[in-house]
Amino acid sequence: MGEQRHHRRKPTLVVVVLGSSGRRVDIDDVLELPIDVVVLAFANTKVSTSWKKEILDRIEIPALTDACHESVKKYKEALNEAAFQSLMAWSNERNRDFDGITCFDDQGVELVAYLCETLKLPGTSQETIDYFQDKLRFRMFCLERGLPSVLCKSVDNINDIHDVLQKKDWPYPSILKPRKGAGSVSVRKVQNPAQLIEEYNCVVQELKNSTAPDFVKMSGFVLEEYFEGEEVDIDGWVSNGQLCFQLVSDNNPALEPYFLEMGGTYPSQLPALAIDKFEKMTQNFFQVFSDFHGCFVLEAKINLQTMNIQLIEMNSRVSGAEAPFSFKAVTGHSLLRIAAHLALNIPYEIEAGTTSIKRVVCSANLYGSPTKYKKKFRGAKGNGDYIFSTKTNKAGNVGLMYFNEGGTIKDKELRERNFIGWVASASSSYDDAMKNLVATKRHL
């Protein structure tokens, strides 16, 4: 942020927190670094109680006016300006500059890009981040540059749905999803034209009533062809355009037609040829998006009969839920810590990572009402938001997180699709890791 106004012993990292409290990432690995952490959040955003003794300060973004919610453009401009002014006010009051800005939630990605570009801090350009956050623009850009992608069309209203119904060659099944946002919110598989109008009306109402941010609700939907195949996540990091590390991991088959994520296996158990194709795809991807700087998770699929691969989406942040902890258990590297290094432009040497502790991790996501699980996993003392543990006496346990949310959701169907936590276990082989996972789940 320009020249330093005074000498200080520690770099200052701003962590943007815009997501709901129940999706908060545990950042102990970041707080262990010799840096000062400042949280930037809305005044009404709950920040994990476990952080409060560790962070240097909290900077509050004032609530946006109703007029700011009239369009995506107005919302982004208002949020960017409010966040920038809040940062500057704190900086001037403290006579202290910032060395880096990052986030661990999808909702903060665009704001981080704006702030880093405006303050000339390490990061990825707003233009590139805009491609990643907009599913339609991302698909079109990838197709134009020879990256594997599926046919996709914007759906902003019912008239667009009728336009699709007039197309005799539109492929089915198809996927209907919000144009922006993550986490399988308001996603549907559409088997045939007869289902299209009904499913569109359902997801529009569902998204309207959801807790998704306003910019997601205002951005409309996309309809894209369904690609049959095995799904993977590719987690890793890129420093100033150079791919440094990637790990291909398997996603369990999503629960259709809502595409609820069900956990997975680290590292991938797919054939070596399939993993090689994904790794080469990732290399090609960052040759195209050569200004990227940060941690990432690419989602992709492969048809094992044809060996064709398809990109699903790119998340320009550390993956959520169990992923950072499973990645660390397998590789010895903390993605959260690496994200801080990259934001501060502090070199991270791969040799500095700890020796691999576990070879295979199996995980499962938990859905439904909190009452489905034992009382000891509800209402944890000291934190009303969630329980988090990486130290238990269960064999091979990597960690578990339980969100104390969902009990007030009245709609039974929505309540059963409510994500409330995850559990992950490890061992030296896939079979033993899965046995440990099953054993651990019995205690929930």
Disulfide bonds with the S-S distance in Angstrom:
none
